[in-house]
Amino acid sequence: MSGDAAANRNLPSLTRIGLTLIAGGAVANIYYNQPLLAVLVAEFGDRAALLVPTASLVGYGLGILFLVPLGDALPRRDLIVWQLLALAVALVVAALSPNLAVLGLASLAIGVLACAAQQAVPFAAELAPDASRGRIVGGVMTGLLSGILLARTASGFVGAHFGWRAVFFAAAGLAVAMALVAWRTLPRTAPRQRLRYRALMLSLLHLVRSQPTLRNASLSQALLFASFNAFWATLALLVEAPPFDLTAAGAGLFGVIGVAGALIAPHSGRYSDRRGARPVVIVGSALVAAAFAVLALGGAVSLVAIGIGVLLLDIGINGALIANQTRAYALVPGARGRINTVLFTAVFIGGAAGAFLGSRAFLIAGWTGVCLIGGAFALAALLVSWLGGRAKST
């Protein structure tokens, strides 16, 4: 079945469910290690706290850059299946790791292969009818965002009761199950064009040069994720100190509020389908800016203010993300994997810059500095989205 044929009919519910499960189940693998870091440090030394999570996140970024574009040149279902099976092997290697070097390499491979989650999202955009693409992408992104949220909870529970190696063995079994789900529920589509790998990668530059909407969506979302990471990179430093004196577990509970952001995703996609994506991006950016205003006014003294700020931040970020994905995926039907690569490479760069600058701002100017940096990024995203729309209409 070709991508064009798929786009002309409604997406079967089993396919939607399969893509949602794959997106959430695959991305979870880069977060399983985070609740286990204390145990890993006890076994492998202090370097494990930096090496293991960094390796998985770096691997995920490399996978987005070098593997996700292959979905435009190869049958995407087969690519997802083989990535998930290889992911299971990498997880077993991690579970059997005799030393930190092996665990670090396995974590890097886990990150690279977990980008199957980023194959599922453009696949949903490829299969969805034009009129409901935003809603369907939003539903799959709900699975991806839920996977991020639930991964830490599930890993912490299994690790506490059965040990850290059991987490990776269980994840390997889940990866095999997801491969079976992909094989049984996803259609086998033919790529729109056959490109050699070198041409595929060079075409990323052509997309950036030739698609102003893609540049605008990527830049605005990168700026929003910079503000997002400026906040989350420093929140624990704030709430674990007076006057709050929370534990690390208490600080982590603020992440539960992120469920609101995951649940807003389908609604954002549905509105983008009906009214256009740009207004959603503008509103999302404004909500993020409002979140930092609340955090600046009361975040240093009130847990309620922090909670309100987190709620506004998550709703704004995720609503804008779905809208930016919706408008980007509509640009070049045969290049959605590469469009996804451009968009999320920019997001990763923005997130890294935000975490670095947020941490520096906290050390120099405290919580006020973090709010100024985060708010500035959000206002910049708002300006980029606003001017991008004006330039296009002109």
Stockholm file with secondary structure:
# STOCKHOLM 1.0

chainA/1-394         MSGDAAANRNLPSLTRIGLTLIAGGAVANIYYNQPLLAVLVAEFGDRAALLVPTASLVGYGLGILFLVPLGDALPRRDLIVWQLLALAVALVVAALSPNLAVLGLASLAIGVLACAAQQAVPFAAELAPDASRGRIVGGVMTGLLSGILLARTASGFVGAHFGWRAVFFAAAGLAVAMALVAWRTLPRTAPRQRLRYRALMLSLLHLVRSQPTLRNASLSQALLFASFNAFWATLALLVEAPPFDLTAAGAGLFGVIGVAGALIAPHSGRYSDRRGARPVVIVGSALVAAAFAVLALGGAVSLVAIGIGVLLLDIGINGALIANQTRAYALVPGARGRINTVLFTAVFIGGAAGAFLGSRAFLIAGWTGVCLIGGAFALAALLVSWLGGRAKST
#=GR chainA/1-394 SS CBHHHHHTSCCCHHHHHHHHHHHHHHHGGGTTTGGGHHHHHHHHCTTHHHHHHHHHHHHHHHHHHHTGGGGGTSCHHHHHHHHHHHHHHHHHHHHTCSSHHHHHHHHHHHHHHTTHHHHHHHHHHHHSCGGGHHHHHHHHHHHHHHHHHHHHHHHHHHHHHHCHHHHHHHHHHHHHHHHHHHHHHSCCCBCSSCCCHHHHHHHHHHHHHHCHHHHHHHHHHHHHHHHHHHHHTTHHHHHTSTTTCCCHHHHHGGGGGGHHHHHHHHHHHHHHHHHCSHHHHHHHHHHHHHHHHHHHHHTTTCHHHHHHHHHHHHHHHHHHHHHHHHHHHTTCGGGHHHHHHHHHHHHHHHHHHHHHHHHHHHHHHHHHHHHHHHHHHHHHHHHHHHHHHHHHHC
#=GC SS_cons         CBHHHHHTSCCCHHHHHHHHHHHHHHHGGGTTTGGGHHHHHHHHCTTHHHHHHHHHHHHHHHHHHHTGGGGGTSCHHHHHHHHHHHHHHHHHHHHTCSSHHHHHHHHHHHHHHTTHHHHHHHHHHHHSCGGGHHHHHHHHHHHHHHHHHHHHHHHHHHHHHHCHHHHHHHHHHHHHHHHHHHHHHSCCCBCSSCCCHHHHHHHHHHHHHHCHHHHHHHHHHHHHHHHHHHHHTTHHHHHTSTTTCCCHHHHHGGGGGGHHHHHHHHHHHHHHHHHCSHHHHHHHHHHHHHHHHHHHHHTTTCHHHHHHHHHHHHHHHHHHHHHHHHHHHTTCGGGHHHHHHHHHHHHHHHHHHHHHHHHHHHHHHHHHHHHHHHHHHHHHHHHHHHHHHHHHHC
//
